[in-house]
Amino acid sequence: GMMGPGMGMGPMGPNDPNGPTPPPTAWQRILRSLSGVVMFAGKMSWLVDENAQAMHFFMTAMLQLLDRAGLLYGELARFVLRLLGYKVPPRPKWLPGVGPGGMMGAPPGMGGMMGPGMGMGPMGPNDPNGPTPPPTAWQRILRSLSGVVMFAGKMSWLVDENAQAMHFFMTAMLQLLDRAGLLYGELARFVLRLLGYKVPPRPKWLPGVGPGGMMGAPPGMGGMMGPGM
């Protein structure tokens, strides 16, 4: 037959490996409960830390986006007001690129475009402090072209900065939503277990899920629970 001699015959002793597993003792149940509490506390601390970092990342990205958007729309508003003929006030001193003379966009070390002592002393035809002759038509054309090129360059830089800030903001928002979902999902599972509901197993696609199904395990460690536990 398929059963060897002696199999299935005779009483099973207390040391028989094929016998039923004895129930855990009270000390084993206490240790298992403490192990679950420690694992849950560690998981919650990791999730709270991840949420704090994601919130900091999100707030930094939002402030950067607001700053870049303010610079872009401020320049557009000044350009439109100039086109409509309104007198545009000078830029505040705290904007980046403002030299000591108040000329925005002046290279570092050049300062303002007006030197000291202008408007003082006798003014002859060759006096360097005398009145500046009116620009010729060619000079006005070159000045206009220079202004257009400077404005186009500034707008391209501001648009690129806004695109980078928007990408940074969207990345931070998605990371915050991901970490918040993990945290509140774990809290919901814990509350449902306390209320006696049957909690379904975690989906396999969640990050950090090892072979044993323990979420939040460090990389390379896999699950904290071995197979069959």
FENKA-V113926 format. One record per helix or strand of 2 or more residues. SS is the DSSP state (a for helix, b for strand). FROM is the first residue (numbers start at 1). TO is the last residue. If there is no record, write none. Layout:
# FENKA-V113926
SS/FROM/TO
SS/FROM/TO
This chain:
# FENKA-V113926
a/26/83
a/137/194
